[in-house]
């Protein structure tokens, strides 16, 4: 939570973007990892990762991995978020997705 950056949009009506790669690998959105530039939406992704961790007790991607590049690969290659069988609350699942 100690990283912040002011984003300002240019004169065209584009959304403000940055290309800085910073953060904990398991919480990074694919847009950050892929280097396409990103905006505030990546913060929502990270909050979703936190919610998943709170509800399930572990991280959704790369829990057992230490190498950041392996974690990045898992995040980019995973298309569907899986929940453990004991998570029955469909509202919580929907919020996280």
C-alpha positions, 0 to 999 in steps of 0.5 A: 500500500506504499506505492502511489502515483499521480495519473494525469490524462493528456489533452485527448480524452484518453484515460490516464495510464502508467507503465510502471511495474511495481507491486507484489507479484501475486496481486498484480493485474495482467495489464501491469505484467503485460506492459500495455499500460494501466489505470485505476482498474488494476486497484480493483483487481488487487482488491479482488485478490485480497477478498479471495485470500480473505475468503479462501485462506490462500492466494488465487495465483502463485501461492506456492511459487517464489519466482516472480516470473513464474507467478506472472506466467500463472496470472497471465495464463489462467482464464478462469478463477477457481474456488475451493469446494468449501466456498459456497457463497455465490454472492462472494464469488460474484463479487470477487470475479 
